[in-house]
Amino acid sequence: MGRAAEILGVTAAFLRSLGAAELLAPQRSEGGHRRYSRYQLRLAARARELLDQGTSLEAACRIIELEDQLAVAVELNAELTRQNPTGAHPDH
């Protein structure tokens, strides 16, 4: 956790608050240390940006969840478009 906080320029308490808000769920090492993925570090950095802009922690977490859902939907749409480039509905 200390290294992740250092990389992001935040405190360990900030990362714990993101865990408490259920935005991050880091893996644990055998020694019980939190291990963050690159993806989780990106989420934490985004949360820091939103908080620095005056967004509440709860609102920042919801915004990040929605941004993530949108990114998945955009990728799914792109994949479906690649599979069906004519735009014809597969049921017709």
C-alpha positions in Angstrom: 0.0 0.0 0.0 2.8 2.4 0.8 4.4 2.0 -2.6 1.0 2.5 -4.3 0.3 5.6 -2.3 3.8 6.9 -3.2 3.3 6.3 -6.9 -0.1 8.1 -6.9 1.0 10.9 -4.5 -1.7 10.1 -2.0 -1.8 8.8 1.5 -2.4 5.2 2.6 -5.5 6.5 4.3 -6.8 7.7 1.0 -6.4 4.3 -0.5 -8.1 2.7 2.5 -11.0 5.1 2.1 -11.4 3.9 -1.5 -11.5 0.3 -0.2 -14.1 1.3 2.4 -16.1 2.9 -0.4 -15.8 -0.4 -2.3 -14.2 1.3 -5.3 -11.0 -0.8 -4.9 -10.7 -4.4 -3.6 -6.9 -5.1 -3.6 -5.5 -8.6 -3.4 -3.6 -9.4 -0.2 -0.1 -10.9 0.0 0.6 -13.8 2.3 1.8 -11.2 4.8 -1.5 -9.3 4.6 -0.2 -6.4 2.5 -2.6 -4.9 0.0 -1.6 -5.4 -3.6 -3.1 -3.1 -6.2 -3.3 -3.8 -9.9 -2.5 -1.2 -12.6 -6.2 -0.9 -13.2 -6.9 -0.2 -9.6 -4.1 2.4 -9.5 -5.8 4.1 -12.5 -9.1 4.1 -10.7 -7.5 5.6 -7.6 -5.8 8.3 -9.7 -9.1 9.2 -11.3 -10.8 9.3 -7.8 -8.0 11.7 -6.7 -8.6 13.9 -9.7 -12.4 14.1 -9.0 -11.9 14.8 -5.3 -9.4 17.5 -6.2 -12.1 19.1 -8.3 -14.4 19.2 -5.3 -16.4 16.0 -6.0 -17.4 14.0 -2.9 -16.0 10.6 -2.4 -19.4 8.9 -2.9 -20.0 10.9 -6.1 -16.5 10.2 -7.4 -16.9 6.5 -6.9 -20.2 6.5 -8.8 -18.8 8.6 -11.6 -15.9 6.1 -12.0 -18.2 3.2 -11.9 -20.3 4.8 -14.7 -17.3 5.7 -16.7 -16.1 2.1 -16.5 -19.5 0.7 -17.5 -19.6 3.1 -20.5 -16.1 2.0 -21.6 -17.2 -1.6 -21.5 -20.4 -0.8 -23.5 -18.4 1.2 -26.1 -16.0 -1.7 -26.5 -18.9 -4.2 -26.8 -20.5 -2.0 -29.4 -17.2 -1.8 -31.4 -16.9 -5.6 -31.3 -20.5 -6.1 -32.5 -19.9 -3.6 -35.3 -16.7 -5.5 -36.3 -18.7 -8.7 -36.4 -21.6 -7.1 -38.4 -20.1 -4.3 -40.5 -23.2 -3.9 -42.8 -25.2 -2.7 -39.9 -28.0 -5.2 -40.7 -29.8 -6.5 -37.7 -28.9 -10.2 -37.2 -32.6 -11.1 -36.7 -33.7 -9.8 -40.1 
